[in-house]
Amino acid sequence: MATVYLLHFARPISDAHTTQHYLGSTADLEKRLHQHQTGQSQARLPTVAHDLGIEMILARTWRGGHDLERRLKNRHEGKRLCPICNPRALARAGAQEK
């Protein structure tokens, strides 16, 4: 089963690019996180974060694949979905999943 994941960056990438989140999906989460953390990912944002020495934290996961990843990305709500930035995110998600 595929996993959708949310990475939280310890600080913004730059003054001009203030995002602190990256959403992705994978069939092998452990392998994908290793790729991001070592700068071996094809995804630009985690690679830039790695190159700048910005810590990446796995903030949240969902069961699902590319369709769910796309739906979440289209919401443009990384901060709202992130339990590090928004502790109520997990409580709200739990209520919706039941």
Protein Blocks (a to p, Z undefined) as FASTA:
>chain_A
ZZddddddfbdfblklmcfbdcdddfblmlmmmmmmnopafbfklmmmmmnopacddfbd
ceddfklmmmmmmnopmkmmpmklmmmlmmmmmmmmZZ
